[in-house]
């Protein structure tokens, strides 16, 4: 698979997973796409965490309530 195709699949999975209240299971995501969802765009995840828009635990990446309210803007940053 081309790198660009693989990156697009990751972006789509991030978009779909972050739409869920429970967010993304990091281990499942890594097993499927060979990259940790936080590691795909670490600088953006760090910024979002600092702004309290996402929660990052060893198990999950999820939008906070505040993050859900501005999710479309967050998704634009990930793309």
PDB file with one MODEL, atoms N, CA, C and O in Angstrom:
MODEL        1
ATOM      1  N   UNK A   1       0.844  -1.179   0.000  1.00  0.00           N
ATOM      2  CA  UNK A   1       0.000   0.000   0.000  1.00  0.00           C
ATOM      3  C   UNK A   1       0.891   1.245   0.000  1.00  0.00           C
ATOM      4  O   UNK A   1       1.902   1.301   0.699  1.00  0.00           O
ATOM      5  N   UNK A   2       0.508   2.208  -0.772  1.00  0.00           N
ATOM      6  CA  UNK A   2       1.251   3.467  -0.817  1.00  0.00           C
ATOM      7  C   UNK A   2       1.180   4.190   0.523  1.00  0.00           C
ATOM      8  O   UNK A   2       0.216   4.038   1.274  1.00  0.00           O
ATOM      9  N   UNK A   3       2.204   4.972   0.810  1.00  0.00           N
ATOM     10  CA  UNK A   3       2.228   5.739   2.058  1.00  0.00           C
ATOM     11  C   UNK A   3       1.047   6.697   2.114  1.00  0.00           C
ATOM     12  O   UNK A   3       0.394   6.809   3.152  1.00  0.00           O
ATOM     13  N   UNK A   4       0.764   7.385   1.020  1.00  0.00           N
ATOM     14  CA  UNK A   4      -0.350   8.349   1.001  1.00  0.00           C
ATOM     15  C   UNK A   4      -1.676   7.655   1.285  1.00  0.00           C
ATOM     16  O   UNK A   4      -2.504   8.188   2.023  1.00  0.00           O
ATOM     17  N   UNK A   5      -1.889   6.475   0.710  1.00  0.00           N
ATOM     18  CA  UNK A   5      -3.116   5.723   0.967  1.00  0.00           C
ATOM     19  C   UNK A   5      -3.201   5.315   2.427  1.00  0.00           C
ATOM     20  O   UNK A   5      -4.253   5.427   3.057  1.00  0.00           O
ATOM     21  N   UNK A   6      -2.087   4.844   2.951  1.00  0.00           N
ATOM     22  CA  UNK A   6      -2.058   4.424   4.349  1.00  0.00           C
ATOM     23  C   UNK A   6      -2.358   5.611   5.271  1.00  0.00           C
ATOM     24  O   UNK A   6      -3.132   5.476   6.219  1.00  0.00           O
ATOM     25  N   UNK A   7      -1.755   6.765   5.001  1.00  0.00           N
ATOM     26  CA  UNK A   7      -2.022   7.968   5.801  1.00  0.00           C
ATOM     27  C   UNK A   7      -3.489   8.368   5.714  1.00  0.00           C
ATOM     28  O   UNK A   7      -4.072   8.790   6.712  1.00  0.00           O
ATOM     29  N   UNK A   8      -4.086   8.243   4.552  1.00  0.00           N
ATOM     30  CA  UNK A   8      -5.504   8.571   4.409  1.00  0.00           C
ATOM     31  C   UNK A   8      -6.379   7.627   5.223  1.00  0.00           C
ATOM     32  O   UNK A   8      -7.365   8.052   5.826  1.00  0.00           O
ATOM     33  N   UNK A   9      -6.021   6.342   5.241  1.00  0.00           N
ATOM     34  CA  UNK A   9      -6.762   5.387   6.064  1.00  0.00           C
ATOM     35  C   UNK A   9      -6.654   5.737   7.546  1.00  0.00           C
ATOM     36  O   UNK A   9      -7.631   5.640   8.288  1.00  0.00           O
ATOM     37  N   UNK A  10      -5.457   6.145   7.969  1.00  0.00           N
ATOM     38  CA  UNK A  10      -5.257   6.535   9.369  1.00  0.00           C
ATOM     39  C   UNK A  10      -6.103   7.755   9.693  1.00  0.00           C
ATOM     40  O   UNK A  10      -6.768   7.793  10.728  1.00  0.00           O
ATOM     41  N   UNK A  11      -6.085   8.751   8.817  1.00  0.00           N
ATOM     42  CA  UNK A  11      -6.887   9.962   9.048  1.00  0.00           C
ATOM     43  C   UNK A  11      -8.375   9.635   9.146  1.00  0.00           C
ATOM     44  O   UNK A  11      -9.073  10.145  10.021  1.00  0.00           O
ATOM     45  N   UNK A  12      -8.847   8.793   8.254  1.00  0.00           N
ATOM     46  CA  UNK A  12     -10.258   8.398   8.289  1.00  0.00           C
ATOM     47  C   UNK A  12     -10.595   7.666   9.585  1.00  0.00           C
ATOM     48  O   UNK A  12     -11.656   7.886  10.168  1.00  0.00           O
ATOM     49  N   UNK A  13      -9.691   6.796  10.035  1.00  0.00           N
ATOM     50  CA  UNK A  13      -9.914   6.064  11.283  1.00  0.00           C
ATOM     51  C   UNK A  13      -9.905   7.016  12.480  1.00  0.00           C
ATOM     52  O   UNK A  13     -10.704   6.861  13.404  1.00  0.00           O
ATOM     53  N   UNK A  14      -9.008   7.992  12.464  1.00  0.00           N
ATOM     54  CA  UNK A  14      -8.990   8.994  13.537  1.00  0.00           C
ATOM     55  C   UNK A  14     -10.300   9.768  13.552  1.00  0.00           C
ATOM     56  O   UNK A  14     -10.901   9.961  14.609  1.00  0.00           O
ATOM     57  N   UNK A  15     -10.734  10.203  12.397  1.00  0.00           N
ATOM     58  CA  UNK A  15     -11.976  10.958  12.265  1.00  0.00           C
ATOM     59  C   UNK A  15     -13.147  10.147  12.818  1.00  0.00           C
ATOM     60  O   UNK A  15     -13.926  10.650  13.628  1.00  0.00           O
ATOM     61  N   UNK A  16     -13.269   8.897  12.382  1.00  0.00           N
ATOM     62  CA  UNK A  16     -14.374   8.050  12.829  1.00  0.00           C
ATOM     63  C   UNK A  16     -14.281   7.733  14.320  1.00  0.00           C
ATOM     64  O   UNK A  16     -15.282   7.799  15.034  1.00  0.00           O
ATOM     65  N   UNK A  17     -13.091   7.392  14.787  1.00  0.00           N
ATOM     66  CA  UNK A  17     -12.918   7.017  16.194  1.00  0.00           C
ATOM     67  C   UNK A  17     -13.132   8.165  17.158  1.00  0.00           C
ATOM     68  O   UNK A  17     -13.696   7.977  18.235  1.00  0.00           O
ATOM     69  N   UNK A  18     -12.689   9.346  16.782  1.00  0.00           N
ATOM     70  CA  UNK A  18     -12.850  10.502  17.678  1.00  0.00           C
ATOM     71  C   UNK A  18     -14.288  11.014  17.701  1.00  0.00           C
ATOM     72  O   UNK A  18     -14.648  11.795  18.582  1.00  0.00           O
ATOM     73  N   UNK A  19     -15.094  10.597  16.771  1.00  0.00           N
ATOM     74  CA  UNK A  19     -16.524  10.935  16.795  1.00  0.00           C
ATOM     75  C   UNK A  19     -17.250  10.159  17.897  1.00  0.00           C
ATOM     76  O   UNK A  19     -18.327  10.560  18.339  1.00  0.00           O
ATOM     77  N   UNK A  20     -16.660   9.055  18.333  1.00  0.00           N
ATOM     78  CA  UNK A  20     -17.263   8.241  19.384  1.00  0.00           C
ATOM     79  C   UNK A  20     -16.953   8.832  20.748  1.00  0.00           C
ATOM     80  O   UNK A  20     -15.850   9.329  20.973  1.00  0.00           O
ATOM     81  N   UNK A  21     -17.901   8.785  21.645  1.00  0.00           N
ATOM     82  CA  UNK A  21     -17.692   9.319  22.991  1.00  0.00           C
ATOM     83  C   UNK A  21     -16.523   8.620  23.672  1.00  0.00           C
ATOM     84  O   UNK A  21     -15.744   9.263  24.376  1.00  0.00           O
ATOM     85  N   UNK A  22     -16.390   7.304  23.471  1.00  0.00           N
ATOM     86  CA  UNK A  22     -15.305   6.567  24.119  1.00  0.00           C
ATOM     87  C   UNK A  22     -13.962   6.779  23.427  1.00  0.00           C
ATOM     88  O   UNK A  22     -12.918   6.439  23.984  1.00  0.00           O
ATOM     89  N   UNK A  23     -13.980   7.335  22.226  1.00  0.00           N
ATOM     90  CA  UNK A  23     -12.734   7.627  21.524  1.00  0.00           C
ATOM     91  C   UNK A  23     -12.118   6.393  20.894  1.00  0.00           C
ATOM     92  O   UNK A  23     -12.821   5.463  20.500  1.00  0.00           O
ATOM     93  N   UNK A  24     -10.803   6.398  20.806  1.00  0.00           N
ATOM     94  CA  UNK A  24     -10.046   5.374  20.093  1.00  0.00           C
ATOM     95  C   UNK A  24      -9.272   4.507  21.073  1.00  0.00           C
ATOM     96  O   UNK A  24      -8.572   5.012  21.950  1.00  0.00           O
ATOM     97  N   UNK A  25      -9.405   3.214  20.914  1.00  0.00           N
ATOM     98  CA  UNK A  25      -8.590   2.270  21.675  1.00  0.00           C
ATOM     99  C   UNK A  25      -7.212   2.267  21.022  1.00  0.00           C
ATOM    100  O   UNK A  25      -7.070   1.845  19.875  1.00  0.00           O
ATOM    101  N   UNK A  26      -6.211   2.728  21.733  1.00  0.00           N
ATOM    102  CA  UNK A  26      -4.879   2.903  21.157  1.00  0.00           C
ATOM    103  C   UNK A  26      -4.233   1.593  20.731  1.00  0.00           C
ATOM    104  O   UNK A  26      -3.577   1.541  19.691  1.00  0.00           O
ATOM    105  N   UNK A  27      -4.404   0.544  21.508  1.00  0.00           N
ATOM    106  CA  UNK A  27      -3.799  -0.751  21.168  1.00  0.00           C
ATOM    107  C   UNK A  27      -4.433  -1.328  19.903  1.00  0.00           C
ATOM    108  O   UNK A  27      -3.725  -1.828  19.029  1.00  0.00           O
ATOM    109  N   UNK A  28      -5.748  -1.262  19.801  1.00  0.00           N
ATOM    110  CA  UNK A  28      -6.427  -1.759  18.604  1.00  0.00           C
ATOM    111  C   UNK A  28      -6.010  -0.958  17.373  1.00  0.00           C
ATOM    112  O   UNK A  28      -5.757  -1.520  16.307  1.00  0.00           O
ATOM    113  N   UNK A  29      -5.942   0.351  17.535  1.00  0.00           N
ATOM    114  CA  UNK A  29      -5.560   1.220  16.429  1.00  0.00           C
ATOM    115  C   UNK A  29      -4.148   0.883  15.963  1.00  0.00           C
ATOM    116  O   UNK A  29      -3.891   0.761  14.765  1.00  0.00           O
ATOM    117  N   UNK A  30      -3.242   0.734  16.918  1.00  0.00           N
ATOM    118  CA  UNK A  30      -1.850   0.425  16.571  1.00  0.00           C
ATOM    119  C   UNK A  30      -1.739  -0.943  15.891  1.00  0.00           C
ATOM    120  O   UNK A  30      -0.964  -1.105  14.949  1.00  0.00           O
ATOM    121  N   UNK A  31      -2.495  -1.906  16.357  1.00  0.00           N
ATOM    122  CA  UNK A  31      -2.464  -3.235  15.734  1.00  0.00           C
ATOM    123  C   UNK A  31      -2.967  -3.175  14.294  1.00  0.00           C
ATOM    124  O   UNK A  31      -2.447  -3.874  13.424  1.00  0.00           O
ATOM    125  N   UNK A  32      -3.951  -2.366  14.049  1.00  0.00           N
ATOM    126  CA  UNK A  32      -4.541  -2.296  12.718  1.00  0.00           C
ATOM    127  C   UNK A  32      -3.731  -1.446  11.735  1.00  0.00           C
ATOM    128  O   UNK A  32      -3.567  -1.816  10.573  1.00  0.00           O
ATOM    129  N   UNK A  33      -3.221  -0.290  12.219  1.00  0.00           N
ATOM    130  CA  UNK A  33      -2.574   0.670  11.310  1.00  0.00           C
ATOM    131  C   UNK A  33      -1.066   0.806  11.506  1.00  0.00           C
ATOM    132  O   UNK A  33      -0.409   1.580  10.810  1.00  0.00           O
ATOM    133  N   UNK A  34      -0.526   0.047  12.459  1.00  0.00           N
ATOM    134  CA  UNK A  34       0.919   0.046  12.727  1.00  0.00           C
ATOM    135  C   UNK A  34       1.444   1.401  13.197  1.00  0.00           C
ATOM    136  O   UNK A  34       2.620   1.709  13.001  1.00  0.00           O
ATOM    137  N   UNK A  35       0.595   2.203  13.807  1.00  0.00           N
ATOM    138  CA  UNK A  35       1.004   3.488  14.373  1.00  0.00           C
ATOM    139  C   UNK A  35       0.047   3.821  15.514  1.00  0.00           C
ATOM    140  O   UNK A  35      -1.158   3.589  15.422  1.00  0.00           O
ATOM    141  N   UNK A  36       0.598   4.358  16.570  1.00  0.00           N
ATOM    142  CA  UNK A  36      -0.217   4.832  17.682  1.00  0.00           C
ATOM    143  C   UNK A  36      -0.975   6.063  17.198  1.00  0.00           C
ATOM    144  O   UNK A  36      -0.378   6.904  16.527  1.00  0.00           O
ATOM    145  N   UNK A  37      -2.261   6.208  17.506  1.00  0.00           N
ATOM    146  CA  UNK A  37      -2.992   7.368  17.029  1.00  0.00           C
ATOM    147  C   UNK A  37      -2.402   8.691  17.526  1.00  0.00           C
ATOM    148  O   UNK A  37      -2.491   9.708  16.839  1.00  0.00           O
ATOM    149  N   UNK A  38      -1.812   8.676  18.696  1.00  0.00           N
ATOM    150  CA  UNK A  38      -1.164   9.892  19.221  1.00  0.00           C
ATOM    151  C   UNK A  38       0.133  10.164  18.464  1.00  0.00           C
ATOM    152  O   UNK A  38       0.516  11.319  18.276  1.00  0.00           O
ATOM    153  N   UNK A  39       0.801   9.113  18.036  1.00  0.00           N
ATOM    154  CA  UNK A  39       2.065   9.254  17.334  1.00  0.00           C
ATOM    155  C   UNK A  39       1.931   9.659  15.878  1.00  0.00           C
ATOM    156  O   UNK A  39       2.921  10.030  15.247  1.00  0.00           O
ATOM    157  N   UNK A  40       0.720   9.593  15.333  1.00  0.00           N
ATOM    158  CA  UNK A  40       0.535   9.970  13.937  1.00  0.00           C
ATOM    159  C   UNK A  40       0.760  11.467  13.736  1.00  0.00           C
ATOM    160  O   UNK A  40       1.412  11.871  12.772  1.00  0.00           O
ATOM    161  N   UNK A  41       0.235  12.279  14.623  1.00  0.00           N
ATOM    162  CA  UNK A  41       0.443  13.728  14.586  1.00  0.00           C
ATOM    163  C   UNK A  41       0.713  14.202  16.021  1.00  0.00           C
ATOM    164  O   UNK A  41      -0.118  14.894  16.609  1.00  0.00           O
ATOM    165  N   UNK A  42       1.860  13.835  16.581  1.00  0.00           N
ATOM    166  CA  UNK A  42       2.115  14.077  18.005  1.00  0.00           C
ATOM    167  C   UNK A  42       2.073  15.551  18.398  1.00  0.00           C
ATOM    168  O   UNK A  42       1.600  15.883  19.485  1.00  0.00           O
ATOM    169  N   UNK A  43       2.557  16.435  17.537  1.00  0.00           N
ATOM    170  CA  UNK A  43       2.559  17.858  17.874  1.00  0.00           C
ATOM    171  C   UNK A  43       1.132  18.394  18.008  1.00  0.00           C
ATOM    172  O   UNK A  43       0.862  19.244  18.858  1.00  0.00           O
ATOM    173  N   UNK A  44       0.238  17.905  17.183  1.00  0.00           N
ATOM    174  CA  UNK A  44      -1.155  18.344  17.259  1.00  0.00           C
ATOM    175  C   UNK A  44      -1.827  17.745  18.487  1.00  0.00           C
ATOM    176  O   UNK A  44      -2.571  18.437  19.181  1.00  0.00           O
ATOM    177  N   UNK A  45      -1.575  16.468  18.766  1.00  0.00           N
ATOM    178  CA  UNK A  45      -2.158  15.835  19.955  1.00  0.00           C
ATOM    179  C   UNK A  45      -1.690  16.531  21.233  1.00  0.00           C
ATOM    180  O   UNK A  45      -2.475  16.717  22.162  1.00  0.00           O
ATOM    181  N   UNK A  46      -0.428  16.910  21.280  1.00  0.00           N
ATOM    182  CA  UNK A  46       0.102  17.623  22.453  1.00  0.00           C
ATOM    183  C   UNK A  46      -0.608  18.958  22.624  1.00  0.00           C
ATOM    184  O   UNK A  46      -1.012  19.313  23.731  1.00  0.00           O
ATOM    185  N   UNK A  47      -0.759  19.688  21.545  1.00  0.00           N
ATOM    186  CA  UNK A  47      -1.442  20.995  21.587  1.00  0.00           C
ATOM    187  C   UNK A  47      -2.908  20.839  22.011  1.00  0.00           C
ATOM    188  O   UNK A  47      -3.415  21.616  22.820  1.00  0.00           O
ATOM    189  N   UNK A  48      -3.575  19.832  21.458  1.00  0.00           N
ATOM    190  CA  UNK A  48      -4.971  19.597  21.815  1.00  0.00           C
ATOM    191  C   UNK A  48      -5.111  19.215  23.287  1.00  0.00           C
ATOM    192  O   UNK A  48      -6.056  19.630  23.958  1.00  0.00           O
ATOM    193  N   UNK A  49      -4.172  18.428  23.776  1.00  0.00           N
ATOM    194  CA  UNK A  49      -4.196  18.034  25.195  1.00  0.00           C
ATOM    195  C   UNK A  49      -3.972  19.248  26.096  1.00  0.00           C
ATOM    196  O   UNK A  49      -4.655  19.413  27.107  1.00  0.00           O
ATOM    197  N   UNK A  50      -3.021  20.088  25.726  1.00  0.00           N
ATOM    198  CA  UNK A  50      -2.742  21.298  26.513  1.00  0.00           C
ATOM    199  C   UNK A  50      -3.951  22.225  26.559  1.00  0.00           C
ATOM    200  O   UNK A  50      -4.179  22.911  27.555  1.00  0.00           O
ATOM    201  N   UNK A  51      -4.719  22.240  25.480  1.00  0.00           N
ATOM    202  CA  UNK A  51      -5.922  23.074  25.415  1.00  0.00           C
ATOM    203  C   UNK A  51      -7.162  22.365  25.948  1.00  0.00           C
ATOM    204  O   UNK A  51      -8.281  22.859  25.810  1.00  0.00           O
ATOM    205  N   UNK A  52      -6.949  21.199  26.558  1.00  0.00           N
ATOM    206  CA  UNK A  52      -8.019  20.405  27.166  1.00  0.00           C
ATOM    207  C   UNK A  52      -9.118  20.027  26.174  1.00  0.00           C
ATOM    208  O   UNK A  52     -10.304  20.029  26.501  1.00  0.00           O
ATOM    209  N   UNK A  53      -8.684  19.699  24.944  1.00  0.00           N
ATOM    210  CA  UNK A  53      -9.625  19.285  23.914  1.00  0.00           C
ATOM    211  C   UNK A  53      -9.620  17.773  23.701  1.00  0.00           C
ATOM    212  O   UNK A  53     -10.561  17.218  23.133  1.00  0.00           O
ATOM    213  N   UNK A  54      -8.559  17.108  24.157  1.00  0.00           N
ATOM    214  CA  UNK A  54      -8.497  15.652  24.116  1.00  0.00           C
ATOM    215  C   UNK A  54      -7.948  15.133  25.435  1.00  0.00           C
ATOM    216  O   UNK A  54      -7.230  15.830  26.153  1.00  0.00           O
ATOM    217  N   UNK A  55      -8.302  13.904  25.728  1.00  0.00           N
ATOM    218  CA  UNK A  55      -7.668  13.189  26.831  1.00  0.00           C
ATOM    219  C   UNK A  55      -6.842  12.075  26.203  1.00  0.00           C
ATOM    220  O   UNK A  55      -7.265  11.405  25.261  1.00  0.00           O
ATOM    221  N   UNK A  56      -5.664  11.904  26.753  1.00  0.00           N
ATOM    222  CA  UNK A  56      -4.765  10.855  26.283  1.00  0.00           C
ATOM    223  C   UNK A  56      -4.374  10.023  27.490  1.00  0.00           C
ATOM    224  O   UNK A  56      -3.758  10.516  28.435  1.00  0.00           O
ATOM    225  N   UNK A  57      -4.744   8.753  27.437  1.00  0.00           N
ATOM    226  CA  UNK A  57      -4.335   7.803  28.473  1.00  0.00           C
ATOM    227  C   UNK A  57      -3.562   6.693  27.768  1.00  0.00           C
ATOM    228  O   UNK A  57      -3.553   6.636  26.539  1.00  0.00           O
ATOM    229  N   UNK A  58      -2.921   5.824  28.518  1.00  0.00           N
ATOM    230  CA  UNK A  58      -2.235   4.710  27.855  1.00  0.00           C
ATOM    231  C   UNK A  58      -3.193   3.847  27.012  1.00  0.00           C
ATOM    232  O   UNK A  58      -2.765   3.196  26.058  1.00  0.00           O
ATOM    233  N   UNK A  59      -4.464   3.844  27.360  1.00  0.00           N
ATOM    234  CA  UNK A  59      -5.436   3.000  26.661  1.00  0.00           C
ATOM    235  C   UNK A  59      -6.205   3.711  25.555  1.00  0.00           C
ATOM    236  O   UNK A  59      -6.558   3.087  24.555  1.00  0.00           O
ATOM    237  N   UNK A  60      -6.474   5.018  25.718  1.00  0.00           N
ATOM    238  CA  UNK A  60      -7.416   5.684  24.818  1.00  0.00           C
ATOM    239  C   UNK A  60      -6.975   7.086  24.432  1.00  0.00           C
ATOM    240  O   UNK A  60      -6.220   7.751  25.141  1.00  0.00           O
ATOM    241  N   UNK A  61      -7.480   7.508  23.271  1.00  0.00           N
ATOM    242  CA  UNK A  61      -7.413   8.893  22.816  1.00  0.00           C
ATOM    243  C   UNK A  61      -8.856   9.302  22.574  1.00  0.00           C
ATOM    244  O   UNK A  61      -9.554   8.666  21.784  1.00  0.00           O
ATOM    245  N   UNK A  62      -9.312  10.348  23.240  1.00  0.00           N
ATOM    246  CA  UNK A  62     -10.713  10.750  23.111  1.00  0.00           C
ATOM    247  C   UNK A  62     -10.833  12.259  23.215  1.00  0.00           C
ATOM    248  O   UNK A  62     -10.022  12.927  23.857  1.00  0.00           O
ATOM    249  N   UNK A  63     -11.863  12.776  22.570  1.00  0.00           N
ATOM    250  CA  UNK A  63     -12.169  14.193  22.705  1.00  0.00           C
ATOM    251  C   UNK A  63     -12.816  14.426  24.064  1.00  0.00           C
ATOM    252  O   UNK A  63     -13.571  13.586  24.554  1.00  0.00           O
ATOM    253  N   UNK A  64     -12.520  15.555  24.659  1.00  0.00           N
ATOM    254  CA  UNK A  64     -13.204  15.959  25.878  1.00  0.00           C
ATOM    255  C   UNK A  64     -14.562  16.532  25.477  1.00  0.00           C
ATOM    256  O   UNK A  64     -14.854  16.658  24.287  1.00  0.00           O
ATOM    257  N   UNK A  65     -15.383  16.875  26.449  1.00  0.00           N
ATOM    258  CA  UNK A  65     -16.670  17.509  26.147  1.00  0.00           C
ATOM    259  C   UNK A  65     -16.428  18.787  25.340  1.00  0.00           C
ATOM    260  O   UNK A  65     -17.109  19.056  24.350  1.00  0.00           O
ATOM    261  N   UNK A  66     -15.466  19.545  25.777  1.00  0.00           N
ATOM    262  CA  UNK A  66     -15.110  20.783  25.062  1.00  0.00           C
ATOM    263  C   UNK A  66     -14.618  20.462  23.643  1.00  0.00           C
ATOM    264  O   UNK A  66     -14.953  21.166  22.690  1.00  0.00           O
ATOM    265  N   UNK A  67     -13.838  19.417  23.515  1.00  0.00           N
ATOM    266  CA  UNK A  67     -13.342  19.001  22.211  1.00  0.00           C
ATOM    267  C   UNK A  67     -14.462  18.565  21.272  1.00  0.00           C
ATOM    268  O   UNK A  67     -14.416  18.839  20.072  1.00  0.00           O
ATOM    269  N   UNK A  68     -15.466  17.887  21.820  1.00  0.00           N
ATOM    270  CA  UNK A  68     -16.603  17.481  21.002  1.00  0.00           C
ATOM    271  C   UNK A  68     -17.319  18.694  20.417  1.00  0.00           C
ATOM    272  O   UNK A  68     -17.814  18.646  19.291  1.00  0.00           O
ATOM    273  N   UNK A  69     -17.372  19.786  21.187  1.00  0.00           N
ATOM    274  CA  UNK A  69     -18.049  20.998  20.720  1.00  0.00           C
ATOM    275  C   UNK A  69     -17.341  21.649  19.540  1.00  0.00           C
ATOM    276  O   UNK A  69     -17.973  22.326  18.729  1.00  0.00           O
ATOM    277  N   UNK A  70     -16.042  21.448  19.444  1.00  0.00           N
ATOM    278  CA  UNK A  70     -15.266  22.056  18.349  1.00  0.00           C
ATOM    279  C   UNK A  70     -14.594  20.969  17.505  1.00  0.00           C
ATOM    280  O   UNK A  70     -13.519  21.182  16.945  1.00  0.00           O
ATOM    281  N   UNK A  71     -15.234  19.815  17.422  1.00  0.00           N
ATOM    282  CA  UNK A  71     -14.615  18.663  16.758  1.00  0.00           C
ATOM    283  C   UNK A  71     -14.278  18.927  15.293  1.00  0.00           C
ATOM    284  O   UNK A  71     -13.245  18.459  14.814  1.00  0.00           O
ATOM    285  N   UNK A  72     -15.102  19.646  14.585  1.00  0.00           N
ATOM    286  CA  UNK A  72     -14.801  19.892  13.171  1.00  0.00           C
ATOM    287  C   UNK A  72     -13.489  20.649  13.013  1.00  0.00           C
ATOM    288  O   UNK A  72     -12.720  20.353  12.098  1.00  0.00           O
ATOM    289  N   UNK A  73     -13.215  21.613  13.874  1.00  0.00           N
ATOM    290  CA  UNK A  73     -11.957  22.346  13.823  1.00  0.00           C
ATOM    291  C   UNK A  73     -10.783  21.422  14.164  1.00  0.00           C
ATOM    292  O   UNK A  73      -9.706  21.546  13.580  1.00  0.00           O
ATOM    293  N   UNK A  74     -10.983  20.517  15.088  1.00  0.00           N
ATOM    294  CA  UNK A  74      -9.947  19.541  15.451  1.00  0.00           C
ATOM    295  C   UNK A  74      -9.646  18.628  14.271  1.00  0.00           C
ATOM    296  O   UNK A  74      -8.482  18.360  13.974  1.00  0.00           O
ATOM    297  N   UNK A  75     -10.684  18.151  13.600  1.00  0.00           N
ATOM    298  CA  UNK A  75     -10.481  17.250  12.467  1.00  0.00           C
ATOM    299  C   UNK A  75      -9.718  17.940  11.352  1.00  0.00           C
ATOM    300  O   UNK A  75      -8.902  17.307  10.682  1.00  0.00           O
ATOM    301  N   UNK A  76      -9.963  19.214  11.141  1.00  0.00           N
ATOM    302  CA  UNK A  76      -9.216  19.952  10.120  1.00  0.00           C
ATOM    303  C   UNK A  76      -7.725  19.975  10.442  1.00  0.00           C
ATOM    304  O   UNK A  76      -6.892  19.895   9.539  1.00  0.00           O
ATOM    305  N   UNK A  77      -7.387  20.085  11.725  1.00  0.00           N
ATOM    306  CA  UNK A  77      -5.976  20.090  12.130  1.00  0.00           C
ATOM    307  C   UNK A  77      -5.320  18.740  11.865  1.00  0.00           C
ATOM    308  O   UNK A  77      -4.137  18.680  11.530  1.00  0.00           O
ATOM    309  N   UNK A  78      -6.076  17.663  12.014  1.00  0.00           N
ATOM    310  CA  UNK A  78      -5.532  16.325  11.812  1.00  0.00           C
ATOM    311  C   UNK A  78      -5.357  15.992  10.329  1.00  0.00           C
ATOM    312  O   UNK A  78      -4.581  15.105   9.974  1.00  0.00           O
ATOM    313  N   UNK A  79      -6.066  16.692   9.487  1.00  0.00           N
ATOM    314  CA  UNK A  79      -5.950  16.455   8.048  1.00  0.00           C
ATOM    315  C   UNK A  79      -4.974  17.434   7.488  1.00  0.00           C
ATOM    316  O   UNK A  79      -4.712  17.426   6.286  1.00  0.00           O
TER     317      UNK A  79
ENDMDL
END
